[in-house]
Amino acid sequence: AEEGHVDCVRLLISLGVTDTNWQRAFLGAVSGGHTQCAKVLLQHNNGMDVEPWFLTQAAWYGHDALVDFLWHLTSPRDALACAHQQGFDGGHIAKRLALEDQRALLQKEVQHVVSQSANTTTGHKLRKL
């Protein structure tokens, strides 16, 4: 997993050879930027928890595809806290969180305007009756 040999990871899993410390293998895949290996390991270990520090590591090493993959599997806010605890600046995570927060606020504003518009339109129709 650490070297990105996804076919070897699949073969070892199919033969029943598994690392008892899946986190070590998963961290190797994440640190190396091997998204496919990370996906295969997660698929095999269906119930495993994805700790925030995996996202921290992916962001630290600049593996954007892995950040995208891990973003909804763990807490980005916890990953940011983890980055600060480990002495990383967490800028990539912070920027993405800020964009998501802005997007959520904008969606709320749009929904409010749409609902106000619908209420006004309904009110005008009722007055005409």
N, C-alpha and C positions, 0 to 999 in steps of 0.2 A: 504494500500500500504506500509505503514511504517513497518508493521510487516510481510510482504511477503505473505499475504493471497490472492493469485491471484484469486481464485474462488469467494471470497467475493467481490473483485474489479469488476470482470466480472458481478456478480449478481447486484451490485449497479448500474453499468452502464446500464445494461439491464432494470432495473426498472426506469431509468431516474434520479436517484439520482447522482448528480455530484457535486464535490467540485468546487465552483466558482473560487477558487485559485488552478488551476491544478498544478502550479509550486510547491506548498507546498506538494501536494501528490506525485508528481514526485520526488522531492528532498528527501522525506521520503523513497521512493523505492530505489533511488540511494544510499543514505547514508547507508541504511540497506543491500545493496548488493542484492536486489531482482530484478534480470534482467527480469524475466517474468512479474512482476507487471509493471516495466518501459515500457516494450514492449506493454502491454495491454493499458496503459495510452496513449502512443504515438499513437497507432492505433486508439483509440477512439477520440483523439484530433488531427485529421489528419493534420491540418495546423499550429500546434504550432511550435514555434521556440525553438530549443534546445540551450540554452545559454551555453557558454564555461564553466561557473562555475559548471555545472553539471558534466562535464568531470573531472574538478579539484577535485570535491568531490569524485567521483568514484576512482580516482587515489590515493587521500589522504587516503581513507579508505582501499585501497588495493584490490578493487573489479575488478579483471582483466577481468572477463567476461563482466562487464558493461563498462569497458574502451574499450574493443574490439567493443562492440555494439555502443557506443557513438562516437567512433573515427571519423567516416565519417559523422556524423550528425551535427558536429560543427567544429569549428576551433581549432585544437590542439595547434597552436601557440598562439591564444588568451587565451586558457586554461592555458598555461604555464605562460603567463603574469598575468593572474588572480591569479594563485597560488602564484606568487611572491608578488602581491599586498596584498594577504591575509596572507602573512608570511610563506607560505609553501615552501619547497625547490623545489617541482615540478620535482624531479629527475626521477620519472617513465616516465613522459611525455617527458622530455628532452631526455632521453635515446632512447625512441621510435622514436621521431622526428629525432634524429641523425641517427638511423638505416635506417629510410625511406629516408633521404637525401643521405646516402651512397648508398642505393639500387638504387635510381634514377640516381646518377652519374655513377654507374656501368652499368646500363641499357643503358645510353647514350653512354658510351665507347664501349659497345658491339655492339650497332647499328652502330656506326661509323666504327668499324673494319669490320663488315659485309658489310656495303655499300662500303667501300674501297676495300674489297675483291671482291665484285660483279663487281665493276668498273674495277678492274685489270683483272678479268677473261674475261669480255666483251671486253676489250682492246686487250687481247691476241687473242681472237677468231677473232676479226676484222682484226688483222694483218695477221693471217693465211689465210684469204680469199684473 
